[in-house]
Amino acid sequence: MQVSSGDTVLVTGASGGVGTYLIQLLKMVGAHVEALASPPNFDFLKKLGVDDLVDYSADVSTQLANLPHANKVIDAVGRLDLLEAIIAVTRHFDLLSLSTTTFPEHTQDQTFQFANGSIGLNGYKRLLNWLSDGTLQAHVQTILPVEQIKQAQHQLVEEHSHGRILIKF
Ligand SMILES: NC(=O)c1ccc[n+]([C@@H]2O[C@H](COP(=O)([O-])OP(=O)(O)OC[C@H]3O[C@@H](n4cnc5c(N)ncnc54)[C@H](OP(=O)(O)O)[C@@H]3O)[C@@H](O)[C@H]2O)c1
């Protein structure tokens, strides 16, 4: 999926390890970014550059109806009911999912693609350069010693995420 400054992109899983990088990269190309997230993460996501926020635990369709319609959707959650709520409002779009391989209900105006390919050596080099010069920020939720790996797993499942949980060896 190509994204440029004329695009309005809706991102699910916006506050997670993947989403926090995704938002920064989308803002770098000048896209208008809408994020589905939980309210405790709204301030964090605004600071990351998100233009519009939608609470995934409330009525998603109604909230989206009051925002500019996205022409691209990047899904980092994989909840089909959530994607269906998005489709109900955002009728013409390209959907790229990192989290579900199947999404059967779409029309000719809608494309669906699952992505899990490597970004390649040059892609990694570019990201590392952006991280080292500060263009891109790594958001670390917490750092735990390997002895507390169970606690890290619980945190991942039970708490709202903002960035990555790192394990120290
Ligand atoms: N295809 C690939 O190549 C590839 C590569 C890496 C990752 N992935 C996939 O990308 C996804 C995200 O990975 P991640 O490491 O960023 O995970 P993560 O750090 O755990 O983040 C998960 C995100 O999903 C949100 N979320 C959790 N439950 C939700 C729900 N019921 N409804 C809506 N949103 C919900 C979380 O928001 P709250 O914390 O606010 O609840 C958080 O923003 C995963 O599905 C992973 O398998 C795919």
The ligand as a Gaussian input file, in Angstrom:
#p B3LYP/6-31G(d) Opt

LIG

0 1
 N        1.949000      -9.287000       9.688000
 C        3.123000      -8.971000      10.223000
 O        4.184000      -8.996000       9.597000
 C        3.147000      -8.522000      11.668000
 C        4.328000      -8.113000      12.278000
 C        4.262000      -7.667000      13.611000
 C        3.034000      -7.660000      14.275000
 N        1.920000      -8.113000      13.635000
 C        0.593000      -8.073000      14.283000
 O        0.293000      -6.709000      14.527000
 C       -0.603000      -6.644000      15.629000
 C       -0.105000      -5.615000      16.640000
 O        1.114000      -6.054000      17.217000
 P        1.767000      -5.195000      18.380000
 O        3.069000      -5.826000      18.684000
 O        1.709000      -3.752000      18.032000
 O        0.759000      -5.510000      19.598000
 P        0.568000      -4.693000      20.948000
 O        1.780000      -3.864000      21.237000
 O        0.108000      -5.663000      21.950000
 O       -0.623000      -3.672000      20.602000
 C       -1.925000      -4.136000      20.445000
 C       -2.808000      -2.948000      20.094000
 O       -4.142000      -3.434000      19.867000
 C       -5.051000      -2.704000      20.666000
 N       -6.128000      -3.581000      21.125000
 C       -6.056000      -4.551000      22.060000
 N       -7.250000      -5.143000      22.212000
 C       -8.095000      -4.513000      21.356000
 C       -9.475000      -4.664000      21.052000
 N      -10.232000      -5.605000      21.653000
 N      -10.026000      -3.849000      20.135000
 C       -9.281000      -2.905000      19.520000
 N       -7.955000      -2.704000      19.745000
 C       -7.384000      -3.513000      20.663000
 C       -4.246000      -2.205000      21.855000
 O       -4.877000      -1.056000      22.397000
 P       -5.035000      -0.912000      24.006000
 O       -3.700000      -1.266000      24.586000
 O       -5.408000       0.502000      24.259000
 O       -6.104000      -1.877000      24.406000
 C       -2.893000      -1.905000      21.192000
 O       -2.916000      -0.633000      20.604000
 C       -0.713000      -8.067000      16.196000
 O       -1.910000      -8.638000      15.670000
 C        0.501000      -8.753000      15.615000
 O        0.282000     -10.145000      15.470000
 C        1.957000      -8.528000      12.367000

